[in-house]
């Protein structure tokens, strides 16, 4: 089995390279449009192909399946995100956009015939199984995916809650060894926004508190949930915010605009540009920054796509905050569902979106202001040196420091030494999240700089 997969990937690699080169060359050539008469002749040919195939194929054919395949092929030739939605597909799409759906909790895309993971959704079977952004799914229940459409692959992964599905996955982290994962399907209830106040790992009790907001996708209730989260955190007098959109595959464009607007006091958020060069729609921020100008860090990574990139680009180009993490996914196109009147629809790319500076992130992504790759920290020195002023026998004591040291000692004694991630507390997980710790450090540093600048500013003279 393993040998077959590796041979298949080895054969697929040059084909993918050739396909990319051919696609690039094709795009550089000018498009020659057909006349109405030529289009009619081609449609007659399509009908002829259908009739000949139906009448002469060696087995009895499913006409509906043939026609849906033709429509999927037509739309799939445009880009990886356009597709035909059957009545069931259209219903599933609407259910998912409302925040609850069945399946594995995984956002996928078509990548030159393969199925690639954009991102798993938080707290779902896919996330718990360790599936990561950039992974390739080669087989579903031991059947190869290379001849499936994206909708067909999604259908195979869906099923009755509680039933199991087997995926063969190859990670994009340099390890070419396929792994087989068995996941249990579940009703996916998406909690779009989570929030809490956090402090740095091993920080004192009086250390600054940072508002942490995690957005896992952009759905119908995301903006409302975000506003409620900010109101709650503002009551706790946090010094600044970390907005975490890592592994967020996107969602509604309108939700992304409202999220960015919550942190901006003005300026452009995003512009969408359609087929017509003059068809430009600009979305502007309304007055009123909900966090009152406090420091803001946005965390992104390769799993941050689409709506996540709109938010990061708006914050970055308006100079409102610092973008930290790694290069984002690079999906800069807008899709819309166009109903066909019989319960079916097409999912069609209708525009590209641009950041306020006029930059398209399609195929490139958002470049963070400060690159912080996902890492593990190894401590190379002790927190307290063996040799310092305190090591002298007759050195003067610091009573306040002694009290803090005792509190830390009590805390460390109550901590578990178990290294299993499943048994870690939320605080211990935060301590291991290198990107989050660096983001909070940046927020605290920015808050202190603002505070120092205010205190150093000359005070107006008092009038007699």
HELIX and SHEET records of a PDB file:
HELIX    1   1 UNK A    2  UNK A   28  1                                  27    
HELIX    2   2 UNK A   36  UNK A   56  1                                  21    
HELIX    3   3 UNK A   63  UNK A   76  1                                  14    
HELIX    4   4 UNK A   87  UNK A   97  1                                  11    
HELIX    5   5 UNK A  125  UNK A  128  1                                   4    
HELIX    6   6 UNK A  150  UNK A  157  1                                   8    
HELIX    7   7 UNK A  222  UNK A  235  1                                  14    
HELIX    8   8 UNK A  253  UNK A  263  1                                  11    
HELIX    9   9 UNK A  307  UNK A  317  1                                  11    
HELIX   10  10 UNK A  389  UNK A  391  5                                   3    
HELIX   11  11 UNK A  399  UNK A  414  1                                  16    
HELIX   12  12 UNK A  421  UNK A  423  5                                   3    
HELIX   13  13 UNK A  426  UNK A  432  1                                   7    
HELIX   14  14 UNK A  434  UNK A  456  1                                  23    
SHEET    1   A 4 UNK A  83  UNK A  85  0                                        
SHEET    2   A 4 UNK A 345  UNK A 354 -1                                        
SHEET    3   A 4 UNK A 268  UNK A 273 -1                                        
SHEET    4   A 4 UNK A 280  UNK A 284 -1                                        
SHEET    1   B 3 UNK A  83  UNK A  85  0                                        
SHEET    2   B 3 UNK A 345  UNK A 354 -1                                        
SHEET    3   B 3 UNK A 333  UNK A 339 -1                                        
SHEET    1   C 2 UNK A 100  UNK A 103  0                                        
SHEET    2   C 2 UNK A 186  UNK A 189 -1                                        
SHEET    1   D 4 UNK A 106  UNK A 111  0                                        
SHEET    2   D 4 UNK A 114  UNK A 120 -1                                        
SHEET    3   D 4 UNK A 136  UNK A 140 -1                                        
SHEET    4   D 4 UNK A 143  UNK A 144 -1                                        
SHEET    1   E 5 UNK A 106  UNK A 111  0                                        
SHEET    2   E 5 UNK A 114  UNK A 120 -1                                        
SHEET    3   E 5 UNK A 136  UNK A 140 -1                                        
SHEET    4   E 5 UNK A 164  UNK A 170 -1                                        
SHEET    5   E 5 UNK A 179  UNK A 184 -1                                        
SHEET    1   F 6 UNK A 193  UNK A 198  0                                        
SHEET    2   F 6 UNK A 210  UNK A 215 -1                                        
SHEET    3   F 6 UNK A 240  UNK A 244  1                                        
SHEET    4   F 6 UNK A 295  UNK A 300  1                                        
SHEET    5   F 6 UNK A 322  UNK A 325  1                                        
SHEET    6   F 6 UNK A 370  UNK A 371  1                                        
END                                                                             
